[in-house]
Amino acid sequence: MAGSRRRPGSDRRPLLYSAVAVTLVGLMLVALRLVPGSPLHPTAASHPAATSAGRSTGTSPDRNARPEPSPSPSLTPLPFEAQDLDDLNIKGWYAWSVLDKRTGKIIGSKNMAETNTTASLIKSWVVADYLRRAAEAGQTPSDAKLADATKIIRDSDNTRAEQFYNSVDRSASIKRLISMCDLTDSKVASDGGWSRTLLSPRDTARLGLCIDDGRAAGPKWTKWLLNEMRLVRGAGDFGIRKAFPSAEQKTIAIKNGWIDRQKEQEYHVNCLAIGDAWTMGVMVRTPFSAGGGWEYGMKACERITEALLRDAT
């Protein structure tokens, strides 16, 4: 029995040999991965970064084969060209400004930041302010109120304009105009009346943009207001759009203002127009002594526009 007894630890030798063998095999595999050309040597395609960069082919992407981004289409030039209009020989003071609705760029006369009393031109804002505030309050103007708004825009009705102005809190409405439409030159009238609101041609063009992009009348009523402004008729249909071909005139929204200022002894005439890609403001002050009345300033708005139009137009 003593001769068959196992030595202590003799049954552990096979396990020890197996562990040594596994370790040696592991070291050989690691060594093979480090040898260039070995089947186990890693390739670029097996690298996670390379895989994400060239997933479809397993190789680095060809930068020259990438499609180039489409160039931005060039903008069609506006029909207006900035120029000096001193040779028009218009009596009194006048200024103009054009705003590109696509880029926000403004061109104009050197004095385009000077102001003039708006007269009826400001009615475009008064009606817009009324309609937007009604919608914000969850109200829909009655048919009678909309008919009044039509008279204010198309026919420049003063009595109805005063009623609307009272309903939008008078000078508080003009303060909203300056704030909401980002005007920089304009002021509330000293007497608080709508007719003596002070706008510049530059701010008049900005008002046109404010109406066109929906800030003024709000999303519910902007289309309606622009259509009414395209339908201005009678004595108020003059100025900027008259310089365009008759077919195009129908697409241009306008609101003009004209008044004789006894205190200043001047005729004040102002023109706002909104075209497909532009808005425009023209303002004229003519001394009583120059003669011609309102009609002189009305025609001057048209002459200024004609002079600024490119030859192709």
Order of alpha helices (4+ residues) and beta strands (2+ residues): alpha-alpha-beta-beta-beta-alpha-alpha-alpha-alpha-beta-alpha-alpha-alpha-beta-beta-beta-alpha
